[in-house]
Amino acid sequence: MFNIYALAVSLIGGVMITFLANVASVKSRNVPKTLRNTLSSFIGFVRAAFCSEQDDQQGNLLTRAQITAAFPQGTWQRDAYEDYKAVLLNEELIFPCIYATKGFKSDGQRFLFIDSDDLSDPRHIRTLAKGLSAYIPQAHRLGPNNSLVLLAKKNDNNSRTVQEYNTLFWELLNGLAKLDEKAWPSTVPRDIDTEKWCFCFGGEQYFTAIQTPAHEVRRTRYAPGLTIAFQPKWVFDILFSTDAKRAGALAKVRALLAKYDSIPVSPELKGYGEEGSRESKQYFLLDENVPAPCPYDRLSGSEVITA
């Protein structure tokens, strides 16, 4: 059925934005700079109200500055970003992943937004696939602490369990594998239950970690809105270039974990390739020290690569 109300809202919003943008762009003495700045800020609010599709920035990688420019205080995107920022910059309770904090401070992170925490939604899978494809070519320019951070709109119901989020997380990874336009690296096995398996996309190997609103005792894996970080594995070759650096860094992180979480450090946190290690079990940690189940033996093959 034709929705005349939606059409009217869209038209009114478009007219308001065009008018305000024209006024804000005037640089004559008749329009003071402070007024132009105020109007520019107000345009952001109008866009948030009338142009949600544009403001969602689906699939677009954003810097910190671009987020604060595009999303005014009170928008769900800005709320998700501010929640993430607050955790990393908390000086009283230091977030154990110190490299994530360094990456944020150095502007080495790029952000994506999705409008729900249903990771099985094909829209969100396409958004992340597009974002990862854009991120790969620029990652090396972002410094040794770079990562892509996916931020989801808060789920007001908070009805999903930790186990349900685990299932959705793996559905997301499997969906990404189907959209991968590059072959799976020959050096990485396809069987997940192996010491050398890791998630790959676009020919790049990643370590990924997820935080959910359902986590309670493992605070390092809690976030008010679902959050996932993807970090290229080559960064660890830089950060842990010697055995001494690796040992020192891991000792510091584990000490911070012991203070941050009200549960002992997960026994799944082992070095990649170590005997008995499974990187797949580190991506999603439960609220208890038992391995999170993986619903796949292998991720699906690409559906877009032609023979």
C-alpha positions as CSV (number, residue, x, y, z in Angstrom):
1,M,0.0,0.0,0.0
2,F,1.3,3.5,-0.9
3,N,2.6,5.2,2.2
4,I,1.8,8.9,1.7
5,Y,3.1,9.7,5.2
6,A,6.5,8.3,4.5
7,L,6.7,10.2,1.2
8,A,5.7,13.4,2.9
9,V,8.3,12.9,5.6
10,S,11.0,12.2,3.0
11,L,10.1,15.3,1.0
12,I,10.0,17.6,4.0
13,G,13.3,16.2,5.2
14,G,14.9,16.7,1.8
15,V,13.7,20.3,1.6
16,M,14.9,21.1,5.1
17,I,18.4,19.7,4.5
18,T,18.7,21.4,1.1
19,F,17.6,24.8,2.6
20,L,19.8,24.5,5.7
21,A,22.8,23.3,3.7
22,N,22.5,26.3,1.3
23,V,22.3,28.7,4.2
24,A,25.2,27.1,6.0
25,S,27.4,27.3,3.0
26,V,27.0,31.1,2.7
27,K,30.2,32.8,3.8
28,S,29.1,36.4,3.5
29,R,29.1,38.8,6.4
30,N,25.3,38.5,6.5
31,V,25.7,35.0,8.0
32,P,28.0,34.9,11.0
33,K,30.4,31.9,11.2
34,T,28.8,30.8,14.5
35,L,25.4,30.6,12.8
36,R,26.8,28.6,9.9
37,N,28.4,26.2,12.4
38,T,25.2,25.9,14.3
39,L,23.2,25.2,11.1
40,S,25.8,22.6,10.1
41,S,25.3,20.8,13.3
42,F,21.5,21.0,13.0
43,I,21.7,19.5,9.5
44,G,23.2,16.4,11.1
45,F,20.2,16.1,13.4
46,V,17.8,16.5,10.5
47,R,19.5,13.9,8.5
48,A,19.4,11.5,11.4
49,A,15.6,12.0,11.6
50,F,14.7,12.0,7.9
51,C,17.5,10.1,6.1
52,S,18.3,7.0,8.1
53,E,19.4,5.0,5.1
54,Q,22.0,7.6,4.2
55,D,23.2,8.0,7.7
56,D,23.6,4.3,8.3
57,Q,26.7,4.4,6.1
58,Q,26.2,0.8,5.3
59,G,29.5,-0.8,4.2
60,N,31.5,2.4,4.5
61,L,34.6,2.4,6.6
62,L,34.7,5.4,8.9
63,T,37.4,7.1,11.0
64,R,36.8,8.5,14.4
65,A,36.5,12.0,13.0
66,Q,34.0,10.9,10.3
67,I,31.8,9.2,12.9
68,T,31.6,12.3,15.1
69,A,30.9,14.5,12.0
70,A,28.2,12.2,10.6
71,F,26.4,11.1,13.7
72,P,25.2,13.6,16.3
73,Q,24.9,12.8,20.0
74,G,21.8,10.7,20.5
75,T,21.9,8.7,17.3
76,W,22.3,5.0,17.8
77,Q,25.6,5.0,15.8
78,R,27.1,7.6,18.0
79,D,25.9,5.9,21.2
80,A,27.6,2.6,20.0
81,Y,30.8,4.4,19.2
82,E,30.9,6.3,22.5
83,D,30.3,3.1,24.5
84,Y,33.2,1.5,22.7
85,K,35.4,4.5,23.2
86,A,34.6,4.7,26.9
87,V,35.8,1.1,27.5
88,L,39.1,1.6,25.8
89,L,39.9,5.0,27.4
90,N,38.9,4.0,31.0
91,E,42.0,4.8,33.0
92,E,40.7,3.3,36.2
93,L,39.9,-0.2,34.8
94,I,42.3,-0.8,32.0
95,F,41.0,-2.8,29.1
96,P,43.3,-5.9,28.8
97,C,43.7,-5.7,25.0
98,I,46.2,-2.8,25.3
99,Y,46.8,-3.0,21.5
100,A,43.1,-2.2,20.8
101,T,43.5,0.9,23.0
102,K,46.7,1.9,21.2
103,G,45.0,1.4,17.8
104,F,42.1,3.6,18.8
105,K,44.4,6.4,20.1
106,S,46.5,6.3,16.9
107,D,43.4,6.3,14.7
108,G,44.4,3.0,13.3
109,Q,40.9,1.5,13.5
110,R,38.2,1.7,11.0
111,F,34.5,1.3,11.9
112,L,31.4,-0.2,10.4
113,F,27.8,0.0,11.6
114,I,24.9,-2.4,11.3
115,D,21.4,-1.6,12.5
116,S,20.7,-4.8,14.5
117,D,22.6,-7.6,16.2
118,D,21.2,-10.4,14.0
119,L,24.4,-11.4,12.4
120,S,22.6,-13.9,10.1
121,D,20.9,-11.0,8.3
122,P,22.2,-11.1,4.7
123,R,22.3,-7.3,4.7
124,H,24.8,-7.3,7.6
125,I,26.9,-10.0,6.0
126,R,27.1,-8.0,2.7
127,T,27.9,-4.9,4.7
128,L,30.9,-6.6,6.4
129,A,32.0,-8.2,3.2
130,K,32.1,-4.8,1.5
131,G,33.9,-3.3,4.5
132,L,36.5,-6.0,4.7
133,S,37.2,-5.7,1.0
134,A,37.8,-2.0,1.4
135,Y,39.8,-2.4,4.5
136,I,42.4,-4.9,3.2
137,P,44.1,-2.5,0.8
138,Q,44.6,0.2,3.4
139,A,45.4,-1.9,6.5
140,H,49.2,-1.7,6.1
141,R,49.0,2.1,6.1
142,L,47.1,2.3,9.4
143,G,50.0,1.1,11.7
144,P,50.7,-2.0,13.7
145,N,47.6,-1.8,15.9
146,N,45.0,-1.5,13.1
147,S,41.7,-3.3,13.1
148,L,38.3,-3.2,11.6
149,V,35.6,-2.8,14.3
150,L,31.9,-3.7,13.6
151,L,29.4,-1.9,15.9
152,A,25.8,-3.0,16.1
153,K,22.8,-1.1,17.2
154,K,21.8,-1.9,20.8
155,N,19.1,-4.6,21.1
156,D,16.6,-3.0,23.5
157,N,15.2,-6.4,24.3
158,N,18.5,-8.0,25.2
159,S,16.8,-11.4,24.9
160,R,19.6,-13.3,23.1
161,T,21.8,-15.7,25.1
162,V,25.5,-16.0,24.9
163,Q,25.0,-19.3,23.1
164,E,22.7,-17.7,20.6
165,Y,25.2,-15.0,19.8
166,N,27.8,-17.7,19.3
167,T,25.6,-19.4,16.7
168,L,25.0,-16.1,14.9
169,F,28.7,-15.2,14.9
170,W,29.5,-18.4,13.1
171,E,26.7,-17.8,10.6
172,L,28.2,-14.5,9.9
173,L,31.7,-16.0,9.2
174,N,30.1,-18.7,7.1
175,G,28.2,-16.1,5.1
176,L,31.3,-14.1,4.6
177,A,33.1,-17.2,3.2
178,K,30.3,-17.5,0.6
179,L,30.9,-13.9,-0.6
180,D,34.7,-14.1,-0.7
181,E,35.9,-13.1,-4.1
182,K,39.4,-14.5,-3.5
183,A,40.5,-18.1,-3.0
184,W,41.1,-19.4,0.5
185,P,44.9,-19.2,1.3
186,S,46.6,-22.4,0.4
187,T,48.7,-22.2,3.7
188,V,45.6,-22.3,5.9
189,P,43.6,-25.6,6.2
190,R,39.9,-25.6,5.5
191,D,39.1,-27.9,8.5
192,I,38.3,-25.7,11.5
193,D,39.3,-28.2,14.2
194,T,43.0,-27.9,13.5
195,E,45.9,-26.0,15.0
196,K,46.6,-23.9,11.9
197,W,43.1,-22.9,11.0
198,C,42.1,-19.2,11.1
199,F,39.4,-17.1,9.5
200,C,40.3,-15.8,6.1
201,F,38.7,-13.3,3.8
202,G,40.0,-11.6,0.6
203,G,43.2,-13.7,0.9
204,E,43.9,-12.2,4.3
205,Q,44.2,-14.1,7.6
206,Y,42.4,-12.6,10.5
207,F,42.1,-12.9,14.3
208,T,38.6,-11.9,15.3
209,A,36.9,-11.4,18.7
210,I,33.4,-10.7,19.6
211,Q,31.7,-8.9,22.6
212,T,28.0,-9.3,23.3
213,P,25.4,-7.7,25.6
214,A,24.7,-11.2,27.1
215,H,28.1,-11.7,28.7
216,E,28.2,-11.0,32.4
217,V,31.1,-12.6,34.2
218,R,33.6,-12.4,31.4
219,R,33.6,-8.7,31.2
220,T,36.2,-8.4,28.4
221,R,33.6,-10.0,26.1
222,Y,30.8,-7.8,27.2
223,A,29.6,-4.7,25.3
224,P,26.2,-2.9,25.5
225,G,25.9,-3.4,21.8
226,L,27.4,-6.3,19.9
227,T,30.9,-5.5,18.8
228,I,33.3,-7.5,16.6
229,A,36.9,-6.7,15.8
230,F,38.9,-8.1,12.9
231,Q,42.7,-7.8,13.0
232,P,45.0,-9.0,10.3
233,K,47.3,-11.7,11.7
234,W,50.4,-10.1,10.2
235,V,50.2,-7.4,12.9
236,F,51.3,-10.0,15.5
237,D,54.5,-10.6,13.5
238,I,55.2,-6.9,14.1
239,L,54.1,-6.7,17.7
240,F,55.7,-10.0,18.7
241,S,58.8,-9.8,16.6
242,T,60.9,-11.6,19.2
243,D,60.1,-14.3,21.8
244,A,60.9,-11.8,24.5
245,K,58.4,-9.3,23.2
246,R,55.8,-12.0,22.9
247,A,56.3,-13.3,26.4
248,G,56.3,-9.8,27.9
249,A,53.1,-8.8,26.1
250,L,51.2,-11.9,26.9
251,A,52.2,-11.7,30.6
252,K,50.9,-8.1,30.7
253,V,47.6,-9.0,29.0
254,R,47.0,-12.0,31.2
255,A,47.7,-9.9,34.4
256,L,45.1,-7.3,33.2
257,L,42.6,-10.1,32.3
258,A,42.8,-11.4,35.9
259,K,41.9,-8.0,37.2
260,Y,39.2,-7.2,34.6
261,D,37.2,-10.5,34.5
262,S,35.5,-12.2,37.4
263,I,36.3,-15.5,35.9
264,P,39.8,-17.2,35.4
265,V,41.6,-16.6,32.2
266,S,40.2,-18.9,29.5
267,P,42.4,-22.0,28.9
268,E,41.6,-21.6,25.2
269,L,43.9,-18.6,25.0
270,K,47.0,-20.2,23.5
271,G,49.5,-19.3,20.8
272,Y,48.5,-19.9,17.2
273,G,49.9,-23.2,16.0
274,E,50.7,-24.5,19.5
275,E,50.0,-28.1,20.1
276,G,46.4,-28.5,21.2
277,S,45.5,-24.9,20.3
278,R,42.4,-24.0,18.3
279,E,42.2,-20.4,17.3
280,S,38.5,-20.9,16.4
281,K,37.8,-21.4,20.2
282,Q,39.4,-18.0,21.0
283,Y,37.1,-16.0,18.8
284,F,34.1,-16.5,20.9
285,L,34.6,-17.1,24.6
286,L,31.6,-18.2,26.8
287,D,30.8,-16.9,30.2
288,E,32.3,-20.1,31.6
289,N,35.6,-21.9,30.9
290,V,34.3,-24.4,28.5
291,P,34.9,-24.2,24.7
292,A,32.2,-22.5,22.7
293,P,30.8,-25.0,20.2
294,C,31.5,-24.4,16.5
295,P,28.5,-25.5,14.3
296,Y,30.7,-26.0,11.2
297,D,33.5,-28.5,10.3
298,R,34.4,-26.2,7.5
299,L,33.1,-22.8,6.3
300,S,31.3,-22.8,3.0
301,G,33.2,-22.3,-0.2
302,S,32.9,-19.1,-2.2
303,E,29.8,-18.7,-4.2
304,V,31.1,-15.8,-6.3
305,I,34.4,-17.2,-7.6
306,T,34.0,-18.5,-11.1
307,A,36.1,-21.5,-12.2
